[in-house]
Amino acid sequence: MRSIFTVFASPAFLLAASAVLGGGAYWILRSPDLPEKNETFEPDRYMLPQAPTTKITLKKVPEADRLLAAEELVLGVTIGKEARAYPINMMNHMPAHKVLNDTLGGKPIIASWCDHAHNAIVYSRAVDGRTLTFGISGQLWKGSLLMYDEQTWTRWSHHLGLAKLGPLKDRTLEPIPSTVTDWKTWSRLHPDGTVAVFDTSSLHYTRKLYDDADRFVFGIIGSSTAKSWTFNELRRQPIINDHWQGEPILVVFDLASATAVVYGRRVNGTELTFSTDRPALTDQETGTTWARLTGMAIAGPLTGKQLPQLPGFVSSRQTWQVFHPAR
């Protein structure tokens, strides 16, 4: 298969040939003067390339509630006043919609999913002043999905948001804070939101997967460093005051839904410290109580303020250690 469906080979021409497999359009792509492999970047073929998904059917949360089970995992994102969920079982269903080109709150984004690495990540599609459209290259690098943009045919690491090969090499995509949680929790928090809806035939991706806590970590990636917490750690200590790139952060884990979120701990210029021995999420400086999964202050002197969410994401422990051996 690798010799037949070579992507981005060296001939100085672009070939875009489509084949229909199971009702989905797949493209075989070649881009000029891009070698297939080199010493530091050696992707492996795992499926046929897939053209960008740009047409997305949206339903209101009450309508989608008839289509989704309470325990199903969704990738949720809020930008401005708009909240949207992307059901992971639907993203994973063939023909796969693992990279969705969307716009939310006026911002062009991709909602993306890699089943090999168990990474659900949202990125901005704006790079160097233009909006890119992303598809699936059909390759894995270090066990993680590779994307391409159809404007330049650059290949991008899904896990890092980093351009690895092509005209935009070494550019990075801006990660957008998002949350992987179950449908019951997301729909309760965002009853006025929307849901991206596709066909599905599986209920594989549910919160029950996280019962095997040894398999998963929750992490955050910076320009040169990465930090993670195992699900076992988060189960033992669901409120963690920590630091990241010199800034105070808060990691919160909701046991019932197996949902992890990371926030900044600085509000109005004041660094807050959160009690780790109370059921409620309460800061020690003001006694304010905060909602765990939205970061909103719901009682106390800071009521109405919100902790800034940071772009952490869940990953298989195995893949995370390949990319970040030292955590």
Order of alpha helices (4+ residues) and beta strands (2+ residues): beta-beta-beta-beta-alpha-beta-beta-alpha-beta-beta-beta-beta-beta-beta-beta-beta-beta-beta-beta-alpha-beta-beta-beta-alpha-beta-beta-beta-beta-beta-beta-beta-beta-beta-alpha
